Amino acid sequence: DGLFGKLFSDIPQPDDKGITLKDILEENVDEKYFLSKKGLSGMLNHKERHASKGNGFGVQFITPESQKSNTILQRGYKDCKDNALFLSPERIRRLTPTEASRLQTVPSWYKWIVSETQQYRMLGNGWNIKTIMHILKYLL
């Protein structure tokens, strides 16, 4: 039930494509996307502080082999404490702008003419393109 009674939509739920993080990852990622020990420690401390207050704010680590991504947030390049982070074989890194674009189904031919920070913000504020296409095809 929704806020104003029973929810109804003529638009069906789109099919799950079964895409996981490992399907969108780049190879040979620049060192700047990997977290330092100090950065990781800060994120873990942030999560522990919030957990002690009874809420779930903070970093969530997910593995690319078996999981889907968290929601992409409109955070900049340096401020990613709540953005999707995942384990690589021995270290932890954030998604690259290309990987975030792939999650939002931005075509690979699209050329970004903004900074990486702006890319993260645009992708975090935007909708997945395939989802919008699915919704729009039912409007006519």
N, CA, C and O atoms as CSV, one atom per row, in Angstrom:
chain,resi,resn,atom,element,x,y,z
A,1,ASP,N,N,0.837,-1.187,0.000
A,1,ASP,CA,C,0.000,0.000,0.000
A,1,ASP,C,C,0.875,1.240,0.000
A,1,ASP,O,O,1.901,1.297,0.677
A,2,GLY,N,N,0.459,2.216,-0.759
A,2,GLY,CA,C,1.189,3.466,-0.818
A,2,GLY,C,C,0.640,4.480,0.165
A,2,GLY,O,O,-0.278,4.174,0.926
A,3,LEU,N,N,1.177,5.653,0.157
A,3,LEU,CA,C,0.779,6.728,1.053
A,3,LEU,C,C,-0.694,7.092,0.863
A,3,LEU,O,O,-1.385,7.428,1.825
A,4,PHE,N,N,-1.167,7.024,-0.375
A,4,PHE,CA,C,-2.543,7.408,-0.687
A,4,PHE,C,C,-3.398,6.201,-1.059
A,4,PHE,O,O,-4.331,6.328,-1.852
A,5,GLY,N,N,-3.098,5.057,-0.511
A,5,GLY,CA,C,-3.875,3.851,-0.795
A,5,GLY,C,C,-3.074,2.873,-1.630
A,5,GLY,O,O,-1.849,2.961,-1.708
A,6,LYS,N,N,-3.773,1.944,-2.250
A,6,LYS,CA,C,-3.135,0.891,-3.029
A,6,LYS,C,C,-2.449,1.476,-4.260
A,6,LYS,O,O,-3.050,2.247,-5.009
A,7,LEU,N,N,-1.201,1.108,-4.460
A,7,LEU,CA,C,-0.457,1.575,-5.623
A,7,LEU,C,C,-0.785,0.707,-6.832
A,7,LEU,O,O,-0.955,-0.507,-6.716
A,8,PHE,N,N,-0.871,1.352,-7.992
A,8,PHE,CA,C,-1.119,0.625,-9.228
A,8,PHE,C,C,-0.350,1.294,-10.345
A,8,PHE,O,O,-0.257,2.520,-10.407
A,9,SER,N,N,0.197,0.481,-11.222
A,9,SER,CA,C,0.891,0.999,-12.389
A,9,SER,C,C,0.694,0.056,-13.556
A,9,SER,O,O,0.732,-1.164,-13.401
A,10,ASP,N,N,0.482,0.634,-14.725
A,10,ASP,CA,C,0.404,-0.163,-15.945
A,10,ASP,C,C,1.794,-0.553,-16.438
A,10,ASP,O,O,1.931,-1.384,-17.336
A,11,ILE,N,N,2.811,0.043,-15.852
A,11,ILE,CA,C,4.184,-0.222,-16.277
A,11,ILE,C,C,4.739,-1.376,-15.455
A,11,ILE,O,O,4.872,-1.261,-14.236
A,12,PRO,N,N,5.062,-2.482,-16.107
A,12,PRO,CA,C,5.595,-3.621,-15.358
A,12,PRO,C,C,7.036,-3.379,-14.916
A,12,PRO,O,O,7.746,-2.545,-15.479
A,13,GLN,N,N,7.441,-4.113,-13.916
A,13,GLN,CA,C,8.828,-4.069,-13.456
A,13,GLN,C,C,9.719,-4.560,-14.601
A,13,GLN,O,O,9.406,-5.581,-15.213
A,14,PRO,N,N,10.822,-3.862,-14.909
A,14,PRO,CA,C,11.709,-4.353,-15.980
A,14,PRO,C,C,12.380,-5.664,-15.566
A,14,PRO,O,O,12.535,-5.955,-14.380
A,15,ASP,N,N,12.767,-6.434,-16.561
A,15,ASP,CA,C,13.472,-7.686,-16.297
A,15,ASP,C,C,14.836,-7.391,-15.694
A,15,ASP,O,O,15.520,-6.452,-16.102
A,16,ASP,N,N,15.220,-8.198,-14.723
A,16,ASP,CA,C,16.551,-8.105,-14.127
A,16,ASP,C,C,17.544,-8.678,-15.124
A,16,ASP,O,O,17.424,-9.833,-15.532
A,17,LYS,N,N,18.518,-7.880,-15.515
A,17,LYS,CA,C,19.525,-8.316,-16.486
A,17,LYS,C,C,20.619,-9.161,-15.853
A,17,LYS,O,O,21.454,-9.724,-16.560
A,18,GLY,N,N,20.623,-9.258,-14.519
A,18,GLY,CA,C,21.604,-10.088,-13.824
A,18,GLY,C,C,23.024,-9.556,-13.877
A,18,GLY,O,O,23.978,-10.323,-13.746
A,19,ILE,N,N,23.174,-8.260,-14.065
A,19,ILE,CA,C,24.502,-7.657,-14.164
A,19,ILE,C,C,25.042,-7.428,-12.758
A,19,ILE,O,O,24.353,-6.865,-11.906
A,20,THR,N,N,26.267,-7.863,-12.518
A,20,THR,CA,C,26.920,-7.631,-11.238
A,20,THR,C,C,28.122,-6.713,-11.455
A,20,THR,O,O,28.465,-6.386,-12.591
A,21,LEU,N,N,28.744,-6.310,-10.382
A,21,LEU,CA,C,29.881,-5.403,-10.484
A,21,LEU,C,C,30.990,-5.941,-11.382
A,21,LEU,O,O,31.605,-5.179,-12.128
A,22,LYS,N,N,31.247,-7.223,-11.317
A,22,LYS,CA,C,32.348,-7.771,-12.124
A,22,LYS,C,C,32.117,-7.560,-13.616
A,22,LYS,O,O,33.069,-7.569,-14.396
A,23,ASP,N,N,30.862,-7.372,-14.022
A,23,ASP,CA,C,30.554,-7.167,-15.439
A,23,ASP,C,C,30.891,-5.774,-15.945
A,23,ASP,O,O,30.982,-5.569,-17.155
A,24,ILE,N,N,31.077,-4.816,-15.051
A,24,ILE,CA,C,31.309,-3.434,-15.491
A,24,ILE,C,C,32.695,-2.909,-15.124
A,24,ILE,O,O,33.020,-1.760,-15.424
A,25,LEU,N,N,33.505,-3.733,-14.485
A,25,LEU,CA,C,34.803,-3.257,-13.990
A,25,LEU,C,C,35.829,-3.055,-15.092
A,25,LEU,O,O,35.881,-3.803,-16.068
A,26,GLU,N,N,36.634,-2.035,-14.911
A,26,GLU,CA,C,37.769,-1.780,-15.800
A,26,GLU,C,C,38.985,-2.559,-15.314
A,26,GLU,O,O,39.088,-2.900,-14.136
A,27,GLU,N,N,39.892,-2.832,-16.222
A,27,GLU,CA,C,41.176,-3.429,-15.850
A,27,GLU,C,C,42.216,-2.320,-15.759
A,27,GLU,O,O,42.032,-1.247,-16.334
A,28,ASN,N,N,43.298,-2.571,-15.046
A,28,ASN,CA,C,44.404,-1.614,-14.925
A,28,ASN,C,C,43.927,-0.236,-14.464
A,28,ASN,O,O,44.112,0.762,-15.160
A,29,VAL,N,N,43.322,-0.199,-13.300
A,29,VAL,CA,C,42.773,1.035,-12.753
A,29,VAL,C,C,43.876,1.869,-12.114
A,29,VAL,O,O,44.756,1.340,-11.436
A,30,ASP,N,N,43.818,3.172,-12.335
A,30,ASP,CA,C,44.787,4.111,-11.786
A,30,ASP,C,C,44.829,4.015,-10.259
A,30,ASP,O,O,43.815,3.760,-9.610
A,31,GLU,N,N,46.002,4.222,-9.713
A,31,GLU,CA,C,46.225,4.129,-8.265
A,31,GLU,C,C,45.342,5.105,-7.471
A,31,GLU,O,O,45.022,4.833,-6.314
A,32,LYS,N,N,44.952,6.216,-8.065
A,32,LYS,CA,C,44.176,7.216,-7.334
A,32,LYS,C,C,42.799,6.709,-6.906
A,32,LYS,O,O,42.172,7.316,-6.038
A,33,TYR,N,N,42.315,5.618,-7.488
A,33,TYR,CA,C,41.014,5.084,-7.106
A,33,TYR,C,C,41.084,4.125,-5.924
A,33,TYR,O,O,40.048,3.729,-5.388
A,34,PHE,N,N,42.290,3.747,-5.511
A,34,PHE,CA,C,42.456,2.854,-4.370
A,34,PHE,C,C,42.537,3.676,-3.093
A,34,PHE,O,O,43.112,4.765,-3.080
A,35,LEU,N,N,41.967,3.158,-2.034
A,35,LEU,CA,C,41.952,3.867,-0.763
A,35,LEU,C,C,43.243,3.650,0.005
A,35,LEU,O,O,43.812,2.558,0.012
A,36,SER,N,N,43.689,4.715,0.650
A,36,SER,CA,C,44.862,4.605,1.526
A,36,SER,C,C,44.416,3.955,2.838
A,36,SER,O,O,43.221,3.874,3.125
A,37,LYS,N,N,45.384,3.496,3.623
A,37,LYS,CA,C,45.056,2.921,4.939
A,37,LYS,C,C,44.400,3.975,5.824
A,37,LYS,O,O,43.475,3.669,6.575
A,38,LYS,N,N,44.878,5.219,5.737
A,38,LYS,CA,C,44.308,6.306,6.531
A,38,LYS,C,C,42.853,6.568,6.115
A,38,LYS,O,O,41.979,6.739,6.964
A,39,GLY,N,N,42.609,6.597,4.813
A,39,GLY,CA,C,41.248,6.810,4.319
A,39,GLY,C,C,40.304,5.695,4.735
A,39,GLY,O,O,39.172,5.950,5.146
A,40,LEU,N,N,40.774,4.460,4.628
A,40,LEU,CA,C,39.963,3.317,5.024
A,40,LEU,C,C,39.659,3.362,6.521
A,40,LEU,O,O,38.528,3.110,6.937
A,41,SER,N,N,40.671,3.684,7.328
A,41,SER,CA,C,40.494,3.781,8.773
A,41,SER,C,C,39.438,4.828,9.117
A,41,SER,O,O,38.589,4.595,9.977
A,42,GLY,N,N,39.487,5.976,8.452
A,42,GLY,CA,C,38.506,7.033,8.674
A,42,GLY,C,C,37.094,6.589,8.340
A,42,GLY,O,O,36.151,6.903,9.065
A,43,MET,N,N,36.946,5.857,7.241
A,43,MET,CA,C,35.632,5.370,6.845
A,43,MET,C,C,35.084,4.355,7.841
A,43,MET,O,O,33.900,4.379,8.177
A,44,LEU,N,N,35.951,3.467,8.310
A,44,LEU,CA,C,35.518,2.469,9.289
A,44,LEU,C,C,35.141,3.127,10.613
A,44,LEU,O,O,34.170,2.722,11.252
A,45,ASN,N,N,35.903,4.140,11.027
A,45,ASN,CA,C,35.571,4.871,12.251
A,45,ASN,C,C,34.226,5.586,12.118
A,45,ASN,O,O,33.425,5.597,13.053
A,46,HIS,N,N,33.989,6.178,10.958
A,46,HIS,CA,C,32.715,6.853,10.668
A,46,HIS,C,C,31.556,5.861,10.799
A,46,HIS,O,O,30.536,6.164,11.419
A,47,LYS,N,N,31.723,4.681,10.213
A,47,LYS,CA,C,30.680,3.654,10.273
A,47,LYS,C,C,30.446,3.198,11.713
A,47,LYS,O,O,29.299,3.032,12.127
A,48,GLU,N,N,31.523,2.994,12.482
A,48,GLU,CA,C,31.392,2.556,13.880
A,48,GLU,C,C,30.687,3.603,14.737
A,48,GLU,O,O,29.854,3.264,15.578
A,49,ARG,N,N,31.024,4.889,14.522
A,49,ARG,CA,C,30.363,5.964,15.284
A,49,ARG,C,C,28.854,5.937,15.053
A,49,ARG,O,O,28.071,6.052,15.996
A,50,HIS,N,N,28.454,5.783,13.787
A,50,HIS,CA,C,27.025,5.763,13.472
A,50,HIS,C,C,26.369,4.481,13.968
A,50,HIS,O,O,25.224,4.516,14.418
A,51,ALA,N,N,27.061,3.361,13.898
A,51,ALA,CA,C,26.507,2.103,14.401
A,51,ALA,C,C,26.251,2.194,15.897
A,51,ALA,O,O,25.252,1.666,16.386
A,52,SER,N,N,27.139,2.858,16.629
A,52,SER,CA,C,26.954,2.997,18.077
A,52,SER,C,C,25.747,3.873,18.404
A,52,SER,O,O,25.202,3.793,19.505
A,53,LYS,N,N,25.325,4.713,17.445
A,53,LYS,CA,C,24.135,5.551,17.634
A,53,LYS,C,C,22.869,4.849,17.153
A,53,LYS,O,O,21.763,5.374,17.281
A,54,GLY,N,N,23.055,3.639,16.592
A,54,GLY,CA,C,21.895,2.865,16.162
A,54,GLY,C,C,21.438,3.113,14.737
A,54,GLY,O,O,20.319,2.747,14.378
A,55,ASN,N,N,22.286,3.730,13.913
A,55,ASN,CA,C,21.890,3.894,12.514
A,55,ASN,C,C,22.912,3.211,11.603
A,55,ASN,O,O,23.975,2.790,12.060
A,56,GLY,N,N,22.590,3.107,10.345
A,56,GLY,CA,C,23.429,2.336,9.429
A,56,GLY,C,C,24.238,3.153,8.450
A,56,GLY,O,O,24.579,2.664,7.373
A,57,PHE,N,N,24.555,4.394,8.802
A,57,PHE,CA,C,25.332,5.218,7.887
A,57,PHE,C,C,26.771,4.739,7.819
A,57,PHE,O,O,27.313,4.238,8.805
A,58,GLY,N,N,27.377,4.891,6.679
A,58,GLY,CA,C,28.778,4.561,6.533
A,58,GLY,C,C,29.029,3.630,5.371
A,58,GLY,O,O,28.105,3.169,4.700
A,59,VAL,N,N,30.274,3.372,5.156
A,59,VAL,CA,C,30.725,2.581,4.024
A,59,VAL,C,C,30.177,1.157,4.083
A,59,VAL,O,O,30.033,0.574,5.157
A,60,GLN,N,N,29.873,0.612,2.905
A,60,GLN,CA,C,29.466,-0.782,2.777
A,60,GLN,C,C,30.388,-1.422,1.763
A,60,GLN,O,O,30.521,-0.931,0.642
A,61,PHE,N,N,31.024,-2.510,2.148
A,61,PHE,CA,C,31.939,-3.191,1.247
A,61,PHE,C,C,31.216,-4.334,0.559
A,61,PHE,O,O,30.578,-5.161,1.210
A,62,ILE,N,N,31.319,-4.374,-0.744
A,62,ILE,CA,C,30.674,-5.429,-1.508
A,62,ILE,C,C,31.697,-6.069,-2.434
A,62,ILE,O,O,32.662,-5.424,-2.845
A,63,THR,N,N,31.487,-7.323,-2.758
A,63,THR,CA,C,32.429,-8.031,-3.630
A,63,THR,C,C,31.908,-8.020,-5.057
A,63,THR,O,O,30.718,-8.245,-5.278
A,64,PRO,N,N,32.770,-7.763,-6.024
A,64,PRO,CA,C,32.335,-7.662,-7.410
A,64,PRO,C,C,31.905,-8.994,-8.021
A,64,PRO,O,O,31.168,-9.003,-9.007
A,65,GLU,N,N,32.343,-10.098,-7.466
A,65,GLU,CA,C,32.028,-11.392,-8.065
A,65,GLU,C,C,30.565,-11.769,-7.911
A,65,GLU,O,O,30.004,-12.446,-8.772
A,66,SER,N,N,29.949,-11.341,-6.831
A,66,SER,CA,C,28.628,-11.882,-6.539
A,66,SER,C,C,27.561,-10.852,-6.239
A,66,SER,O,O,26.409,-11.220,-6.007
A,67,GLN,N,N,27.899,-9.589,-6.234
A,67,GLN,CA,C,26.919,-8.619,-5.799
A,67,GLN,C,C,26.700,-7.506,-6.801
A,67,GLN,O,O,27.513,-7.254,-7.691
A,68,LYS,N,N,25.574,-6.857,-6.619
A,68,LYS,CA,C,25.259,-5.677,-7.401
A,68,LYS,C,C,25.755,-4.458,-6.654
A,68,LYS,O,O,26.089,-4.538,-5.472
A,69,SER,N,N,25.804,-3.344,-7.332
A,69,SER,CA,C,26.303,-2.108,-6.729
A,69,SER,C,C,25.279,-1.480,-5.812
A,69,SER,O,O,24.075,-1.682,-5.970
A,70,ASN,N,N,25.770,-0.713,-4.847
A,70,ASN,CA,C,24.898,0.169,-4.084
A,70,ASN,C,C,24.416,1.262,-5.024
A,70,ASN,O,O,24.891,1.377,-6.154
A,71,THR,N,N,23.480,2.052,-4.555
A,71,THR,CA,C,23.045,3.217,-5.308
A,71,THR,C,C,24.212,4.183,-5.440
A,71,THR,O,O,24.952,4.407,-4.483
A,72,ILE,N,N,24.373,4.752,-6.621
A,72,ILE,CA,C,25.418,5.750,-6.829
A,72,ILE,C,C,24.909,7.066,-6.273
A,72,ILE,O,O,23.832,7.531,-6.646
A,73,LEU,N,N,25.686,7.667,-5.381
A,73,LEU,CA,C,25.308,8.937,-4.784
A,73,LEU,C,C,26.017,10.078,-5.492
A,73,LEU,O,O,27.068,9.881,-6.102
A,74,GLN,N,N,25.448,11.262,-5.411
A,74,GLN,CA,C,26.031,12.410,-6.122
A,74,GLN,C,C,27.170,13.016,-5.334
A,74,GLN,O,O,27.154,14.208,-5.027
A,75,ARG,N,N,28.139,12.218,-5.011
A,75,ARG,CA,C,29.313,12.689,-4.284
A,75,ARG,C,C,30.449,12.916,-5.256
A,75,ARG,O,O,30.500,12.320,-6.332
A,76,GLY,N,N,31.343,13.774,-4.867
A,76,GLY,CA,C,32.498,14.063,-5.692
A,76,GLY,C,C,33.571,13.005,-5.567
A,76,GLY,O,O,33.436,12.039,-4.816
A,77,TYR,N,N,34.621,13.201,-6.305
A,77,TYR,CA,C,35.742,12.260,-6.374
A,77,TYR,C,C,36.355,12.003,-5.003
A,77,TYR,O,O,36.639,10.853,-4.667
A,78,LYS,N,N,36.563,13.038,-4.211
A,78,LYS,CA,C,37.241,12.894,-2.922
A,78,LYS,C,C,36.291,12.461,-1.800
A,78,LYS,O,O,36.742,11.899,-0.802
A,79,ASP,N,N,34.990,12.712,-1.945
A,79,ASP,CA,C,34.034,12.448,-0.868
A,79,ASP,C,C,33.182,11.235,-1.221
A,79,ASP,O,O,32.080,11.372,-1.751
A,80,CYS,N,N,33.702,10.046,-0.923
A,80,CYS,CA,C,32.996,8.835,-1.352
A,80,CYS,C,C,32.669,7.908,-0.195
A,80,CYS,O,O,32.477,6.711,-0.409
A,81,LYS,N,N,32.599,8.423,1.019
A,81,LYS,CA,C,32.450,7.533,2.177
A,81,LYS,C,C,31.163,6.724,2.142
A,81,LYS,O,O,31.101,5.663,2.762
A,82,ASP,N,N,30.136,7.183,1.442
A,82,ASP,CA,C,28.907,6.412,1.339
A,82,ASP,C,C,28.733,5.786,-0.044
A,82,ASP,O,O,27.796,5.015,-0.255
A,83,ASN,N,N,29.610,6.102,-0.976
A,83,ASN,CA,C,29.484,5.555,-2.321
A,83,ASN,C,C,29.959,4.117,-2.388
A,83,ASN,O,O,30.611,3.611,-1.474
A,84,ALA,N,N,29.621,3.480,-3.476
A,84,ALA,CA,C,29.960,2.080,-3.655
A,84,ALA,C,C,31.467,1.883,-3.652
A,84,ALA,O,O,32.182,2.474,-4.461
A,85,LEU,N,N,31.931,1.073,-2.763
A,85,LEU,CA,C,33.325,0.654,-2.694
A,85,LEU,C,C,33.335,-0.859,-2.737
A,85,LEU,O,O,32.370,-1.490,-2.305
A,86,PHE,N,N,34.367,-1.440,-3.231
A,86,PHE,CA,C,34.385,-2.891,-3.282
A,86,PHE,C,C,35.782,-3.432,-3.097
A,86,PHE,O,O,36.773,-2.712,-3.224
A,87,LEU,N,N,35.842,-4.685,-2.800
A,87,LEU,CA,C,37.121,-5.342,-2.558
A,87,LEU,C,C,37.729,-5.811,-3.870
A,87,LEU,O,O,37.087,-6.505,-4.658
A,88,SER,N,N,38.966,-5.422,-4.088
A,88,SER,CA,C,39.734,-6.040,-5.157
A,88,SER,C,C,40.553,-7.115,-4.453
A,88,SER,O,O,40.453,-7.229,-3.231
A,89,PRO,N,N,41.347,-7.898,-5.147
A,89,PRO,CA,C,42.012,-9.017,-4.461
A,89,PRO,C,C,42.705,-8.650,-3.156
A,89,PRO,O,O,42.589,-9.390,-2.179
A,90,GLU,N,N,43.417,-7.540,-3.111
A,90,GLU,CA,C,44.097,-7.233,-1.847
A,90,GLU,C,C,43.799,-5.848,-1.295
A,90,GLU,O,O,44.259,-5.516,-0.203
A,91,ARG,N,N,43.055,-5.047,-2.008
A,91,ARG,CA,C,42.800,-3.683,-1.552
A,91,ARG,C,C,41.370,-3.255,-1.849
A,91,ARG,O,O,40.599,-3.977,-2.481
A,92,ILE,N,N,41.048,-2.082,-1.383
A,92,ILE,CA,C,39.701,-1.552,-1.575
A,92,ILE,C,C,39.786,-0.307,-2.446
A,92,ILE,O,O,40.681,0.522,-2.284
A,93,ARG,N,N,38.853,-0.192,-3.361
A,93,ARG,CA,C,38.854,0.985,-4.219
A,93,ARG,C,C,37.439,1.438,-4.519
A,93,ARG,O,O,36.473,0.694,-4.352
A,94,ARG,N,N,37.347,2.671,-4.964
A,94,ARG,CA,C,36.054,3.230,-5.379
A,94,ARG,C,C,35.837,2.919,-6.859
A,94,ARG,O,O,36.772,2.539,-7.564
A,95,LEU,N,N,34.633,3.078,-7.310
A,95,LEU,CA,C,34.344,2.931,-8.728
A,95,LEU,C,C,34.977,4.080,-9.504
A,95,LEU,O,O,35.063,5.200,-9.002
A,96,THR,N,N,35.415,3.804,-10.716
A,96,THR,CA,C,35.903,4.860,-11.595
A,96,THR,C,C,34.695,5.536,-12.240
A,96,THR,O,O,33.602,4.970,-12.225
A,97,PRO,N,N,34.862,6.731,-12.805
A,97,PRO,CA,C,33.743,7.361,-13.505
A,97,PRO,C,C,33.210,6.491,-14.647
A,97,PRO,O,O,32.003,6.461,-14.890
A,98,THR,N,N,34.090,5.794,-15.339
A,98,THR,CA,C,33.645,4.903,-16.426
A,98,THR,C,C,32.771,3.785,-15.877
A,98,THR,O,O,31.744,3.454,-16.470
A,99,GLU,N,N,33.168,3.200,-14.751
A,99,GLU,CA,C,32.385,2.123,-14.142
A,99,GLU,C,C,31.034,2.646,-13.654
A,99,GLU,O,O,30.010,1.982,-13.814
A,100,ALA,N,N,31.040,3.845,-13.057
A,100,ALA,CA,C,29.784,4.451,-12.610
A,100,ALA,C,C,28.877,4.729,-13.810
A,100,ALA,O,O,27.661,4.557,-13.723
A,101,SER,N,N,29.465,5.157,-14.925
A,101,SER,CA,C,28.697,5.380,-16.151
A,101,SER,C,C,28.081,4.081,-16.652
A,101,SER,O,O,26.925,4.058,-17.073
A,102,ARG,N,N,28.840,3.024,-16.608
A,102,ARG,CA,C,28.323,1.725,-17.040
A,102,ARG,C,C,27.150,1.285,-16.177
A,102,ARG,O,O,26.176,0.731,-16.687
A,103,LEU,N,N,27.238,1.531,-14.860
A,103,LEU,CA,C,26.127,1.176,-13.970
A,103,LEU,C,C,24.867,1.963,-14.310
A,103,LEU,O,O,23.757,1.456,-14.154
A,104,GLN,N,N,25.031,3.183,-14.768
A,104,GLN,CA,C,23.887,4.004,-15.148
A,104,GLN,C,C,23.499,3.786,-16.611
A,104,GLN,O,O,22.647,4.498,-17.142
A,105,THR,N,N,24.117,2.815,-17.252
A,105,THR,CA,C,23.889,2.420,-18.654
A,105,THR,C,C,24.108,3.556,-19.646
A,105,THR,O,O,23.429,3.639,-20.670
A,106,VAL,N,N,25.063,4.429,-19.333
A,106,VAL,CA,C,25.475,5.461,-20.289
A,106,VAL,C,C,26.252,4.758,-21.396
A,106,VAL,O,O,27.164,3.986,-21.099
A,107,PRO,N,N,25.916,5.002,-22.670
A,107,PRO,CA,C,26.611,4.322,-23.764
A,107,PRO,C,C,28.116,4.595,-23.739
A,107,PRO,O,O,28.544,5.689,-23.370
A,108,SER,N,N,28.904,3.620,-24.125
A,108,SER,CA,C,30.364,3.752,-24.086
A,108,SER,C,C,30.876,4.828,-25.043
A,108,SER,O,O,31.976,5.345,-24.848
A,109,TRP,N,N,30.108,5.170,-26.063
A,109,TRP,CA,C,30.539,6.194,-27.012
A,109,TRP,C,C,30.374,7.610,-26.456
A,109,TRP,O,O,30.920,8.558,-27.020
A,110,TYR,N,N,29.625,7.765,-25.355
A,110,TYR,CA,C,29.388,9.098,-24.804
A,110,TYR,C,C,30.692,9.688,-24.281
A,110,TYR,O,O,31.422,9.024,-23.545
A,111,LYS,N,N,30.988,10.931,-24.657
A,111,LYS,CA,C,32.209,11.626,-24.227
A,111,LYS,C,C,31.865,12.664,-23.171
A,111,LYS,O,O,31.110,13.602,-23.426
A,112,TRP,N,N,32.427,12.486,-21.984
A,112,TRP,CA,C,32.225,13.441,-20.903
A,112,TRP,C,C,33.139,14.639,-21.119
A,112,TRP,O,O,34.323,14.463,-21.408
A,113,ILE,N,N,32.615,15.851,-20.984
A,113,ILE,CA,C,33.427,17.060,-21.124
A,113,ILE,C,C,33.392,17.866,-19.826
A,113,ILE,O,O,33.424,19.096,-19.829
A,114,VAL,N,N,33.324,17.119,-18.710
A,114,VAL,CA,C,33.331,17.726,-17.374
A,114,VAL,C,C,34.377,17.002,-16.533
A,114,VAL,O,O,34.913,15.975,-16.948
A,115,SER,N,N,34.659,17.534,-15.367
A,115,SER,CA,C,35.620,16.903,-14.457
A,115,SER,C,C,35.057,15.587,-13.914
A,115,SER,O,O,33.863,15.312,-14.029
A,116,GLU,N,N,35.943,14.782,-13.322
A,116,GLU,CA,C,35.495,13.531,-12.713
A,116,GLU,C,C,34.509,13.803,-11.578
A,116,GLU,O,O,33.544,13.058,-11.406
A,117,THR,N,N,34.743,14.858,-10.808
A,117,THR,CA,C,33.828,15.205,-9.728
A,117,THR,C,C,32.433,15.475,-10.286
A,117,THR,O,O,31.438,15.002,-9.737
A,118,GLN,N,N,32.364,16.230,-11.371
A,118,GLN,CA,C,31.077,16.519,-11.997
A,118,GLN,C,C,30.440,15.253,-12.567
A,118,GLN,O,O,29.220,15.102,-12.518
A,119,GLN,N,N,31.244,14.351,-13.102
A,119,GLN,CA,C,30.704,13.082,-13.591
A,119,GLN,C,C,30.021,12.323,-12.459
A,119,GLN,O,O,28.883,11.874,-12.601
A,120,TYR,N,N,30.726,12.183,-11.327
A,120,TYR,CA,C,30.139,11.485,-10.182
A,120,TYR,C,C,28.830,12.149,-9.758
A,120,TYR,O,O,27.843,11.466,-9.483
A,121,ARG,N,N,28.823,13.467,-9.705
A,121,ARG,CA,C,27.612,14.185,-9.297
A,121,ARG,C,C,26.479,13.974,-10.289
A,121,ARG,O,O,25.343,13.715,-9.893
A,122,MET,N,N,26.783,14.084,-11.569
A,122,MET,CA,C,25.755,13.904,-12.588
A,122,MET,C,C,25.198,12.482,-12.571
A,122,MET,O,O,23.988,12.279,-12.676
A,123,LEU,N,N,26.080,11.512,-12.441
A,123,LEU,CA,C,25.640,10.122,-12.414
A,123,LEU,C,C,24.835,9.818,-11.159
A,123,LEU,O,O,23.870,9.054,-11.206
A,124,GLY,N,N,25.229,10.415,-10.034
A,124,GLY,CA,C,24.503,10.202,-8.791
A,124,GLY,C,C,23.156,10.895,-8.750
A,124,GLY,O,O,22.233,10.421,-8.088
A,125,ASN,N,N,23.035,12.015,-9.452
A,125,ASN,CA,C,21.760,12.733,-9.505
A,125,ASN,C,C,20.851,12.208,-10.602
A,125,ASN,O,O,19.664,12.532,-10.636
A,126,GLY,N,N,21.404,11.395,-11.504
A,126,GLY,CA,C,20.642,10.932,-12.655
A,126,GLY,C,C,19.942,9.608,-12.432
A,126,GLY,O,O,20.060,8.985,-11.377
A,127,TRP,N,N,19.230,9.208,-13.427
A,127,TRP,CA,C,18.540,7.921,-13.444
A,127,TRP,C,C,19.252,7.002,-14.418
A,127,TRP,O,O,19.906,7.455,-15.358
A,128,ASN,N,N,19.118,5.726,-14.185
A,128,ASN,CA,C,19.650,4.721,-15.094
A,128,ASN,C,C,18.927,4.871,-16.439
A,128,ASN,O,O,17.697,4.868,-16.491
A,129,ILE,N,N,19.684,4.997,-17.504
A,129,ILE,CA,C,19.102,5.265,-18.824
A,129,ILE,C,C,18.161,4.156,-19.262
A,129,ILE,O,O,17.090,4.441,-19.798
A,130,LYS,N,N,18.529,2.905,-19.051
A,130,LYS,CA,C,17.659,1.782,-19.453
A,130,LYS,C,C,16.337,1.815,-18.684
A,130,LYS,O,O,15.305,1.428,-19.233
A,131,THR,N,N,16.342,2.261,-17.444
A,131,THR,CA,C,15.105,2.366,-16.664
A,131,THR,C,C,14.203,3.436,-17.253
A,131,THR,O,O,13.000,3.223,-17.398
A,132,ILE,N,N,14.771,4.583,-17.593
A,132,ILE,CA,C,13.985,5.656,-18.211
A,132,ILE,C,C,13.406,5.195,-19.542
A,132,ILE,O,O,12.240,5.461,-19.834
A,133,MET,N,N,14.202,4.510,-20.350
A,133,MET,CA,C,13.704,3.996,-21.628
A,133,MET,C,C,12.533,3.041,-21.404
A,133,MET,O,O,11.547,3.078,-22.141
A,134,HIS,N,N,12.645,2.188,-20.387
A,134,HIS,CA,C,11.583,1.233,-20.081
A,134,HIS,C,C,10.290,1.971,-19.711
A,134,HIS,O,O,9.212,1.615,-20.188
A,135,ILE,N,N,10.400,2.994,-18.862
A,135,ILE,CA,C,9.217,3.751,-18.445
A,135,ILE,C,C,8.611,4.509,-19.621
A,135,ILE,O,O,7.395,4.484,-19.811
A,136,LEU,N,N,9.439,5.178,-20.406
A,136,LEU,CA,C,8.934,6.006,-21.502
A,136,LEU,C,C,8.236,5.214,-22.597
A,136,LEU,O,O,7.332,5.734,-23.251
A,137,LYS,N,N,8.636,3.971,-22.808
A,137,LYS,CA,C,8.001,3.190,-23.882
A,137,LYS,C,C,6.545,2.873,-23.574
A,137,LYS,O,O,5.801,2.478,-24.470
A,138,TYR,N,N,6.124,3.040,-22.318
A,138,TYR,CA,C,4.723,2.786,-21.936
A,138,TYR,C,C,3.870,4.046,-21.928
A,138,TYR,O,O,2.661,3.966,-21.710
A,139,LEU,N,N,4.469,5.199,-22.159
A,139,LEU,CA,C,3.697,6.434,-22.109
A,139,LEU,C,C,2.764,6.618,-23.299
A,139,LEU,O,O,1.704,7.228,-23.159
A,140,LEU,N,N,3.133,6.109,-24.450
A,140,LEU,CA,C,2.274,6.247,-25.621
A,140,LEU,C,C,1.156,5.250,-25.540
A,140,LEU,O,O,0.311,5.197,-26.434
